[in-house]
Amino acid sequence: MITFTKDNTHVEDSYKSTDIGLEVCYIIRERYVRGLPQTRTFDSYVREWKAHNRLYKLHLFRSHTKDVDLEEPSNIFKELIWFILGGF
């Protein structure tokens, strides 16, 4: 289940997704259609989602990494963390 607000896109049980790229395309389209700001790139969303999934698979912070919150806008510190954990 995906929930949209002005400042966030919440994906419940995001670790179950089999095609993150397709889901992110849907999120970008829906934010546009709903008139919500989209301040991040496709790659930024994907990196954060993959970082959450990797932490979940490692059994780290599972209560926080089973879902993903794609906040608008992100900040440089978080982007760096997602870049390191989610891949380049």
HULIN-V445619 format. One record per residue. N is the residue number from 1. PHI is phi in degrees with one decimal (NA if undefined). D_CENTER is the distance of its C-alpha to the mean C-alpha in Angstrom with 1 decimal. Layout:
# HULIN-V445619
n=N phi=PHI d_center=D_CENTER
n=N phi=PHI d_center=D_CENTER
This chain:
# HULIN-V445619
n=1 phi=NA d_center=13.1
n=2 phi=-117.0 d_center=10.7
n=3 phi=-117.0 d_center=11.9
n=4 phi=-111.9 d_center=12.0
n=5 phi=-133.1 d_center=13.7
n=6 phi=-57.7 d_center=14.7
n=7 phi=-105.4 d_center=12.6
n=8 phi=-160.2 d_center=9.4
n=9 phi=-121.9 d_center=7.6
n=10 phi=-103.6 d_center=7.8
n=11 phi=-112.9 d_center=7.5
n=12 phi=-77.0 d_center=10.5
n=13 phi=52.5 d_center=11.5
n=14 phi=-63.1 d_center=8.4
n=15 phi=-65.3 d_center=10.7
n=16 phi=-84.7 d_center=13.1
n=17 phi=-64.1 d_center=11.4
n=18 phi=-101.5 d_center=13.9
n=19 phi=-141.7 d_center=12.6
n=20 phi=-61.8 d_center=9.0
n=21 phi=-58.0 d_center=10.5
n=22 phi=-65.2 d_center=12.3
n=23 phi=-63.3 d_center=9.6
n=24 phi=-66.3 d_center=7.8
n=25 phi=-58.8 d_center=11.5
n=26 phi=-61.5 d_center=12.0
n=27 phi=-61.2 d_center=9.4
n=28 phi=-61.4 d_center=11.0
n=29 phi=-63.0 d_center=14.3
n=30 phi=-64.6 d_center=14.1
n=31 phi=-62.8 d_center=13.2
n=32 phi=-65.0 d_center=16.2
n=33 phi=-61.1 d_center=18.4
n=34 phi=-83.4 d_center=17.9
n=35 phi=72.2 d_center=18.7
n=36 phi=-95.0 d_center=15.7
n=37 phi=-65.5 d_center=14.9
n=38 phi=-129.8 d_center=12.3
n=39 phi=-105.5 d_center=12.7
n=40 phi=-117.5 d_center=10.2
n=41 phi=-86.5 d_center=10.8
n=42 phi=-53.3 d_center=9.6
n=43 phi=-61.7 d_center=9.8
n=44 phi=-62.7 d_center=7.9
n=45 phi=-60.8 d_center=4.6
n=46 phi=-62.3 d_center=6.1
n=47 phi=-59.8 d_center=7.4
n=48 phi=-63.9 d_center=4.9
n=49 phi=-61.5 d_center=4.1
n=50 phi=-63.2 d_center=7.8
n=51 phi=-61.7 d_center=8.8
n=52 phi=-59.0 d_center=8.0
n=53 phi=-62.9 d_center=9.9
n=54 phi=-64.0 d_center=12.6
n=55 phi=-63.2 d_center=13.2
n=56 phi=-62.4 d_center=13.5
n=57 phi=-64.3 d_center=15.9
n=58 phi=-85.9 d_center=17.8
n=59 phi=61.4 d_center=18.4
n=60 phi=-104.9 d_center=17.1
n=61 phi=53.0 d_center=15.9
n=62 phi=-55.2 d_center=15.4
n=63 phi=-66.7 d_center=15.6
n=64 phi=-100.5 d_center=12.5
n=65 phi=-104.3 d_center=10.5
n=66 phi=-72.2 d_center=11.3
n=67 phi=-115.0 d_center=8.7
n=68 phi=-126.9 d_center=5.2
n=69 phi=-112.8 d_center=5.7
n=70 phi=-94.2 d_center=4.2
n=71 phi=-79.6 d_center=7.9
n=72 phi=-119.2 d_center=10.4
n=73 phi=-80.7 d_center=11.9
n=74 phi=-88.2 d_center=10.6
n=75 phi=-120.9 d_center=13.6
n=76 phi=-62.4 d_center=15.2
n=77 phi=-64.0 d_center=15.3
n=78 phi=-63.9 d_center=11.6
n=79 phi=-60.1 d_center=11.2
n=80 phi=-64.9 d_center=14.1
n=81 phi=-61.3 d_center=12.8
n=82 phi=-65.7 d_center=9.6
n=83 phi=-63.2 d_center=12.3
n=84 phi=-71.1 d_center=14.6
n=85 phi=-82.0 d_center=12.7
n=86 phi=-96.5 d_center=10.4
n=87 phi=96.8 d_center=13.3
n=88 phi=-104.1 d_center=14.8
